[in-house]
């Protein structure tokens, strides 16, 4: 399947609640930097979809990127009561409906548009041979919240998620991440954990927290692999709609056991 990176954006939040980073110039600069990063460091087509009707196409007129970059903009965030999470869902929906680079057989890597995934090529490599519908994201241990900064999935899953978008209401404490987790647990689509934990650089628009990328050591990598494989088994157990064959469960348990043995070497 072809892989497309979808960068979601809101250059001018215009009073959106639960948004700490509101400076339009600073936000725009961060989006420019992220777009350039993915254009220069991956071979993927890039779709930047923005919901404050701020058109930045004139900034990217280079023939080098002409056939790889698609910029979409529209006037969203009209229902500010629901908050920016609902606006994010609208961006995904708009991109699916209007993008010329995304189609039903596309693997879409949705990344919050101002963030850099420092190990993006490791993640891309792991997805290269996927031929079936799937969803990859990091689910928290309480199985109520999923990290939305990077989501890898086929368009089939995103359409399922959008069927649940009306759950999202930041003012009621129901965020994009809750709807994402609900969608994963209630889907029949295969859940696949990331081969490595995404290393994220950037700044949270909600809290202003700085994300600092680090190079995990072998112990940290093994801990992540154990966690993600256990999550995969638990998600299969919780969901009544998906099924992992017994031999697949056995192989996953062997991998967990092997990783735990290796972990003992670092204790």
Secondary structure, 3 states (H helix, E strand, C coil): CEEEEEEEECCCCCCCCCCCCCCHHHHHHHHHHHHHHHHHHCCCEEEEEECECCCCHHHCCCHHHCCCEEEEECECCCCCCCCHHHHHHHHHHHHHHHCCCCCCCEEEEEEECCCEECCHHHHHHHHCCCCCCEEECCECCCCCCECCCEEEEEHHHHHHHHCCHHHCEHHHCECHHHHHHHHHHCCCCEECCCCCCCCEEEECCCCCCEECCCCCCHHHHHHHHHHHHHHHHHHHHHCCCCCCCHHHHHHHHHHHHHHHHHHHCCC
